[in-house]
Every structure is written in structure tokens, then in C-alpha cells.
Amino acid sequence: MKIDVFFINFLISISFMGTILYFIRGRKLREQYSLLWLLLSFIMMILSLFPGMIDWLALQFHVAYAPSLLYLLGLAGILFILLHLTMAVSSLTNKAIVLTQTVALQEQMLLERDVQLQARVEAQVQAQVQAQVEALVEAQVRAQVQAQVEALVEAQMRAQVQAQVQAQVEALVEAQMRAQVQAQVEALVEAQVQAQVETQMQAQVQALMEATMQAQVQAQVEERTQESGRSLVEKGGAVPSDKTFIQEEL
């Protein structure tokens, strides 16, 4: 009976050890948690191979049935392992809490950074948009001012050109009028001069004609006087005076 119990215990221990090693190899169990299980399986396997140790331990602890001591040791080992795992779980829980709080703080910090970054980006975008709007408005104002200045300059140039053209036209008209007036004055002067010359010539001609006529009349009178004197001398009469003869001739 004792051999069967210890043999079964040995089989269970070696199967449990093989399972633990399989889990370790498959990365399903970490080494730090598998050492206690391996140690417990090794102890149970040694006690199953050497039943005399169980009897000696049972005698020392005053246990009447030696296999029950084996199960008691296994139960104590399991409780110890459970305590270790409970402590590990508690430590992991604390770490998880700290990690959760850290992640929450980091998320909050990231959220605040995102908010600040978004605010900065929005501010930069607003500044850029405002700068672009101001640049566009300034460009439009400059274009309008430049257009107005060009229009004013063009209007002034047109006014100056019109004034110059008008002045030139007035100068030309004035020159033409002056030329016409001068031509008319010259024509009038020439006409007056010609009239005066003609009048003087007519007066001179009349004077010459009168002088010629008087000379002719005087010559005729003298000839007639001489002829009358000669005829009277020949007849023995008185000689008439010139005045009387002239009156008779007239």
C-alpha cells in the first residue's frame, strides 16, 4: 500500500514538473514564478523515491500515517506558493495602479500639450490668416491708391496737354489774326498811299495841264497880240493891251 501511494505521488510530481517546464519553454510562465513550483515538485519527487525520509519525518512530528505528512508538506508548499503569488499579484496590482495613474497623468499632460499645441497652431493659423488678409488689404489699398494716382496723373497730363494745345491753338489763331490784321492794315496803308499818290499825280497832272494850257494860251495870246500889233501897225491903229486881248480870248 505504501509503495502504490508513493509511486502515484512520484508520477504526479514528475508530470507536474514536465508541465511546468513545457509552460516555461512556451513562454506561458515566467521563470521567477516557476521556480517554486519546480522546487515543490522536486521535493515531492524525492520524498516519493525515498519513503524512509517520510517515515523519519513522521516520527519526528508524531504523525501516525506517514503519507499524510507528504500531503501536508505539499499543501504547505502550495500555500507558500499561493502566498508568493498573492504578494506578486498585490505588487502587480500596485504597479498597475501606479502605471494607470502615470498613464492617466501622461494622457492628461498629452491632452494639455495637444490643447496647447492646438491653441498655438490655431494662433499661428489665425496670425498667418490675419497677416495674409492684411497683406491682401494692403495690396488692394496700394492698387487702389496707385490707380487713383495714375488717374490723377493722367488727368493732369491730359489737362496740361489740352492747355498746351489750347494755348498753341490760341497762339496760332492770334498769329493768324495778327497776320490778317497786319495784311489788312498793310492793304489799307497801301491803298491810302496809292490813293494819295494818285491824288498827288492827278493834282500834278492837273497842275501841269493847267500850266501847259496857260502856257499855250499865253503863247497864243502873245502870237495873236503880235499879229494884232503887226496888223495895226500896218493899218496905223492903236495897239490893244494884253489884258483886253486876254479877256476877249476868254
Secondary structure, 3 states (H helix, E strand, C coil): CHHHHHHHHHHHHHHHHHHHHHHHHCCCCCHHHHHHHHHHHHHHHHHHHCHHHHHHHHHHCCCCCHHHHHHHHHHHHHHHHHHHHHHHHHHHHHHHHHHHHHHHHHHHHHHHHHHHHHHHHHHHHHHHHHHHHHHHHHHHHHHHHHHHHHHHHHHHHHHHHHHHHHHHHHHHHHHHHHHHHHHHHHHHHHHHHHHHHHHHHHHHHHHHHHHHHHHHHHHHHHHHHHHHHHHHHHHCCCCCCHHHHHHHHC
